[in-house]
């Protein structure tokens, strides 16, 4: 959350000369409501099922840069779909997350005691991010352009 996946994903797609797609945007468009509203009205389990379908469809249909929501890797089937693909894990620490997002209540998984919840989420997820990642790119203290260049360099990709 707040790591810059949308911004960096768009920059990466632009520099590679390919399309960009974000599964969170796909979900909002398909459901006609914000992700936070799905969480509140239906619960996390329903949202994760919707997210799983969105990721599966996007991976099947899209050839360019694809940004996944932070919890997409919780699903073992989704992690399986990422095997053999170039996956960039954008990492940051909690202090950087506070600077970028303020860890506000608009993020449903961080509504109460956001710093503690962010740390707990990362402790629970970090190994899954690392499991699927081809490369890990730290975003702390870097501009989106610097992160994009680091991702290109780490993946050994050339710009279009």
Buried (B, 14 or more C-beta within 10 A) or exposed (E): BBBBBBBBBBBBBBBBEBEBBBBBBBBBEEBEEBBBBBBEEBEBEEBBEBBBBBBBEBBEEBEEBBBBBBBBBBBEEBBEBBEEEBBBBBBBBBEBBBEBBEBEEEBBBBBEEBEEBBBEBBEEBEEBBEEBBBBBBBBBEBEBEEBBBBBBEBBEEEEE
